Amino acid sequence: MSIEVIFQFAALAVVASIGVCVVYAIFEMRRSYAEQRDRFVRAISTVEKFHKLQPEIIALLRSVESDGHALQEIARQMASSLSGAADRQTALLEELRDYKGSQEQGLLKFIESVSERLRALSYPQPPNAVLPSISEPKPENGVYFRLRKEVVSREPQLRFSLLKDWISTNALAISYRVSRGWNTANDLIANIPPYLEAEAEIASGCVLVIGTREHAERLAIPIRDLDSSCDLTAWFETPPNGDRNRHIPAVLIRSNGQFELISKGTSASLLALTLPQTRSMDS
């Protein structure tokens, strides 16, 4: 074979190779173009769909904005309502305090009138004497009674004053219990009204010492005739004008574990008193 024929075959092979490459490149370009066209079509379709949904999106945004304004208005109304409720509650509490204060003042006045009446009853009265009148508020559903107990419970000085009046008036009630026998000091004060919160102990075996919760002062009354066997005779003195039925408790205060005398009481023996003279504040 000649050299010219070989060169011709070589040239044909090169041309054929170039043709194959060109055809391959054309096919690749067509495939890439088709992919780009599909993407472009999808993009256009997406834009069209978004364009169609745009009114709904705008309406939704406007609805959200409107709801936000409505929620803000509701929040403002709630804040205003809460503020108004707080103001009404404050006003109601003030009215309640005023009412309670007026009831307490009325109760204190009533208790003072009771004390004045008891003091008047403690002295001999002339015939046809007019005793102080007491106008007690009429209880309504037990409100007054509960208020009285609450005031007395939180006022130790008031309880002590009422306790002193009770003992001065009802010495015979204790005398009766002494005469019937007893085991503890609490047995002797069992008839004292519970709201006075009385506490008791026996001193030197001959004197009953009575107090009330959270009050330092104490009241002392003899539970038998005082003689040389009792070392507490200095706490008492003979009743004025020889009145053996007049009984005043001594007033003491505890200091360093010992009782100190503040004011003397009468030495009338409880056992010498007669039971029919007993008056009761418990009713």
KALINQUI-V734323 format. One record per residue. D_CENTER is the distance of its C-alpha to the mean C-alpha in whole Angstrom. Layout:
BEGIN
d_center=D_CENTER
d_center=D_CENTER
END
This chain:
BEGIN
d_center=125
d_center=126
d_center=123
d_center=123
d_center=122
d_center=119
d_center=118
d_center=118
d_center=116
d_center=113
d_center=113
d_center=112
d_center=110
d_center=108
d_center=108
d_center=107
d_center=104
d_center=103
d_center=103
d_center=101
d_center=98
d_center=98
d_center=98
d_center=95
d_center=93
d_center=94
d_center=92
d_center=89
d_center=89
d_center=89
d_center=86
d_center=84
d_center=85
d_center=84
d_center=80
d_center=80
d_center=81
d_center=78
d_center=75
d_center=76
d_center=76
d_center=73
d_center=71
d_center=73
d_center=71
d_center=68
d_center=68
d_center=69
d_center=66
d_center=64
d_center=65
d_center=65
d_center=61
d_center=61
d_center=60
d_center=57
d_center=56
d_center=56
d_center=54
d_center=51
d_center=51
d_center=50
d_center=48
d_center=46
d_center=46
d_center=45
d_center=42
d_center=41
d_center=41
d_center=39
d_center=37
d_center=36
d_center=36
d_center=33
d_center=31
d_center=32
d_center=31
d_center=28
d_center=27
d_center=28
d_center=26
d_center=23
d_center=23
d_center=24
d_center=21
d_center=19
d_center=20
d_center=20
d_center=16
d_center=16
d_center=19
d_center=17
d_center=14
d_center=17
d_center=18
d_center=15
d_center=15
d_center=18
d_center=18
d_center=16
d_center=18
d_center=21
d_center=20
d_center=19
d_center=23
d_center=24
d_center=23
d_center=24
d_center=27
d_center=28
d_center=27
d_center=30
d_center=32
d_center=32
d_center=32
d_center=35
d_center=37
d_center=36
d_center=38
d_center=41
d_center=41
d_center=42
d_center=45
d_center=48
d_center=48
d_center=52
d_center=53
d_center=52
d_center=49
d_center=46
d_center=43
d_center=40
d_center=38
d_center=34
d_center=33
d_center=30
d_center=28
d_center=28
d_center=25
d_center=24
d_center=23
d_center=21
d_center=19
d_center=21
d_center=21
d_center=17
d_center=16
d_center=19
d_center=17
d_center=14
d_center=16
d_center=19
d_center=16
d_center=15
d_center=18
d_center=21
d_center=24
d_center=23
d_center=23
d_center=26
d_center=28
d_center=27
d_center=28
d_center=32
d_center=33
d_center=32
d_center=34
d_center=37
d_center=37
d_center=37
d_center=39
d_center=41
d_center=39
d_center=38
d_center=42
d_center=42
d_center=40
d_center=42
d_center=46
d_center=45
d_center=44
d_center=41
d_center=40
d_center=37
d_center=35
d_center=32
d_center=35
d_center=36
d_center=32
d_center=31
d_center=32
d_center=29
d_center=27
d_center=24
d_center=21
d_center=23
d_center=22
d_center=26
d_center=27
d_center=31
d_center=34
d_center=38
d_center=40
d_center=43
d_center=44
d_center=44
d_center=41
d_center=38
d_center=35
d_center=31
d_center=28
d_center=24
d_center=21
d_center=21
d_center=24
d_center=27
d_center=30
d_center=31
d_center=34
d_center=37
d_center=39
d_center=43
d_center=43
d_center=47
d_center=50
d_center=49
d_center=53
d_center=54
d_center=52
d_center=49
d_center=48
d_center=45
d_center=48
d_center=47
d_center=44
d_center=45
d_center=48
d_center=50
d_center=49
d_center=50
d_center=54
d_center=53
d_center=51
d_center=50
d_center=47
d_center=45
d_center=42
d_center=40
d_center=38
d_center=38
d_center=36
d_center=35
d_center=33
d_center=33
d_center=35
d_center=36
d_center=36
d_center=38
d_center=37
d_center=38
d_center=39
d_center=38
d_center=40
d_center=42
d_center=42
d_center=44
d_center=47
d_center=47
d_center=47
d_center=45
d_center=47
d_center=50
d_center=47
d_center=48
d_center=46
d_center=46
d_center=45
d_center=41
d_center=39
d_center=35
d_center=32
d_center=30
d_center=32
END
